[in-house]
């Protein structure tokens, strides 16, 4: 009976997730009214809770663990509270970003519960605390106007945080990644990347002259160099790409972009010869089966898991994802693909793409250049982290040890990503305040479109009426 329920559930969840993914892009089509958009977002919430219920029903029948029911109900309350607060406290927030944030967290909870119930409970506790902390960020972004004045503070705190880890941090997988405070392991680079974006945005907002670019490049290079010395090459790559994109968009000079790209390629060759764990990962990427017993055990098992799952997956709790070392952190996408299927994994990628497109859309619509650069930088960091995380698991690129935002296990990654989403929400609300209420595509909604002037009356004479739908 359990096997039958599991088989039916994997197809049900795939259909529901496909419908959810379709709504992510359908709501952004042209000529979609504000009312229809909201209806699509309500459907997304409906699909979210159905997927969540379906998955935990399967987990409960498979394990017969009553604690699973209480854990499920606690998550339902959590998502209801988050959605209610965002929709009511921040009435002009981006509903697509809120829905995607909750969906990605729900998928993470589901897979972590399947892998380790205790780990899932810890992740949920971290999510509650992180959400309580980040819920105020949109309000701060909208009210505080001095962020652009603290440029050097961002840079100084960033270098200090990375430097402390380089000197005092504990070694994880060959890299100095975290420090322990009161028994809690914290990865400062996850938070420094946000400070880094604000620093670069502040520098480029002040000026894009050659001298200013040189100053920004020196400080940015210092961040990247400290990460390289800490052997956190995945983090260094994310910082480097974010700076390169922000610099190119701000200056619009291809010479900066291609010069940086050439320097990055040269640095990659140097890193290959200097660091043994980089050579190990390249060898594992080139020939996973040839080094199966040693270097490429993780990537080989990841490919086996994805291939075993096929298009529709083995079914929740039917695969063997725990064969993959670090499956809860670095390789959770492989576990999802094994049990939910490749099609489900593709939908997950598309949901992440829709988040990235919304980030870029907000960046393009911002009038304030400082916030434009901030949105662009945060969007680049999020998008590139998704590429590194999933690309390394499917052998598209060498594995970099980067987590999948909001899905993988890890408190620092979860808190920093929720902070990024909250900052983006604050910028989205600011964008509406700059030019009137707008929809998800950045176009004025029916509430802000003025009526056409009556014949014979001057267009600019007197007050214009506003169409309202109550």
Secondary structure as GFF3:
##gff-version 3
##sequence-region A 1 470
A	DSSP	alpha_helix	2	26	.	.	.	ID=ss1
A	DSSP	alpha_helix	34	63	.	.	.	ID=ss2
A	DSSP	alpha_helix	67	89	.	.	.	ID=ss3
A	DSSP	alpha_helix	95	115	.	.	.	ID=ss4
A	DSSP	alpha_helix	117	134	.	.	.	ID=ss5
A	DSSP	alpha_helix	137	143	.	.	.	ID=ss6
A	DSSP	three_ten_helix	147	149	.	.	.	ID=ss7
A	DSSP	alpha_helix	151	168	.	.	.	ID=ss8
A	DSSP	beta_strand	170	172	.	.	.	ID=ss9
A	DSSP	beta_strand	175	181	.	.	.	ID=ss10
A	DSSP	beta_strand	184	186	.	.	.	ID=ss11
A	DSSP	alpha_helix	189	206	.	.	.	ID=ss12
A	DSSP	alpha_helix	210	229	.	.	.	ID=ss13
A	DSSP	alpha_helix	233	251	.	.	.	ID=ss14
A	DSSP	alpha_helix	254	274	.	.	.	ID=ss15
A	DSSP	alpha_helix	276	286	.	.	.	ID=ss16
A	DSSP	alpha_helix	297	309	.	.	.	ID=ss17
A	DSSP	three_ten_helix	321	323	.	.	.	ID=ss18
A	DSSP	alpha_helix	332	340	.	.	.	ID=ss19
A	DSSP	alpha_helix	342	365	.	.	.	ID=ss20
A	DSSP	alpha_helix	369	393	.	.	.	ID=ss21
A	DSSP	alpha_helix	411	435	.	.	.	ID=ss22
###
